[in-house]
Amino acid sequence: MPYIKQTRREELDHLINRVAAELSYSDSWQGDLNYVITKLTLSRIDVVNYTNINNAIGVLECAKQELYRKLAAPYEDKKIAENGDVY
């Protein structure tokens, strides 16, 4: 999960903000973001084996799920309230 200590966030946020600023100037930010995520992930796989691949995929999957939980699900709930539920 992304809930790391505040001191560590401060150490990383200036780097993240620099990358985010670069992505915001691009018309193809989605591809750029995919590239950055891929390169960061690959930088943590020093040996290609099941454990390292599984760990990397696990991190990506958890980040995806947390993004859905915190942003997409509340958005969907808002749209259900506005437009009615399907289920």
N, C-alpha and C positions, 0 to 999 in steps of 0.2 A: 504494500500500500504506500501511497505517496506521503504519509504523515510522518515525516522525519523531524528531528529536532530543529528548533528555530535557528540555532547557530549554523547547522549544516545547510539549511535553506539559504541563509544569508551568503554563505560561501558559493553556492551554486547559482543563485538568482541573477547575479550580474552577468554571468556567462549566458544563461538562458535568455535574459533580456536582450543581449546583443544579437543572438541568433534569431530571436523572435522579430527584432527590428528589421533584420535582413529579409526575413520571410514576408513581412508586411509590404515590402516594396515590389514584390514579384507578382505578375499575373498568374503564374503557375505555382502558387505557394503550396498547393496540395502535393505536387511532385517533389518540391523542395523539402517539405516536411517529411515525406516518406523517405527521401534520401538521407536526411539527417538522422531520423530514427533508425534506419537500416545501418548506417555507418556507426552510430553509437552502440547499437546492439552487437554488430560484428566486432567492435573493438574490445568487447568483453569475452569473446569466444577465442581463447588462445589455442585450444585443442578442439578439433571437431570430434565430438563423441556424444553419446546419447544424453549424458548428464548435462553437459553444457548447452546442448540444443534445447533440451527439456526446460532447463532453468531460464533460458532466454525467452522461449515461447511463453512460459509461465508469467514472467514479468510483463510481457506485452499483453497477454490475456487479462491479467489483473488490472492493468492500466486501462484497457478497453472497457472492462466491466465497471470500473469506478467512474469513468467518464459517463457511461450510460446511466449509472445509478444517480450521480449528482446533477447531470445536465439533461439528458434525454428523458428520463422517467418523469421528472417534474414538468418538463415541457409537454410530454404526452398527457399527463394528468390535466394540465391547463386546457389542452385542446379537447379532451373528453368533456370537461366542464362546459366548454363553449359550444361544442357541436353534438354532444351525446355520445354514449358508449356504443360500441359495435357488439360487445359480448353480452 
